[in-house]
């Protein structure tokens, strides 16, 4: 168990390539923009479906 922890630490310190702060910032901006775009698309789909269902219920209610 001790050997596993020692090798894991060694790999994280010496073999893993960590991103720079600038890379982290640009990745964060990309994720935030993609999240906003996805949220707007879901909102548009929700409003469209709500309007379609309201129209269907209104039409069927008048029969």
N, C-alpha and C positions, 0 to 999 in steps of 0.2 A: 504494500500500500504506500509506504514511504517513497519507494522508487517511482511509482506512478505519479505521485504529486511532484516529485523532483523533476521528472521528465516533462510533465505538463508545464511547469513553471519555466523550464528551459526553453521549451518550444514557444511559449507565449512571449518570452523576452527576446529571444534571438532569431526565431524563424518567421514570426508573423510580421507582415508589413502593415503598419498602422497608417491610416490616412492622415494627411495634414489637416490643420484647422481650416484652411481655405477649401479643401475638398469636402470636409464635413459641412461647411456653410453652404456650398453649392448644392450638395445632395439634399440638405434640409429644405432649401428653396424649391428644388424640383418636387420633393414630396409634398410640400405645402400647396404648390400650384396644382399638382395633380389631384390632391384631395379636394380643393375648391372646385375644380372642373367636374370631378365625379359627383360632388354634392349638388352642383347646379343641374347636372344631367338627371340625377335621381329626383330632384325637386320638380323639374319639368315633366318627367314621366308621371310622378304622383299627381300633379295638377291636371295633366291631360286625362289620366284615368279617372280622377274625381269628376271632371266635367263630363266625360263620356257616360259614366254611371249615373250622374244626375240627370242627363238627357234621357237615358234609357228609362229610369224610374219615372220621370215626368211623363214620357210618352206612354208608358204602360199604365200609368195611373189615370190617364185620361180615357182609357178604353172602356 
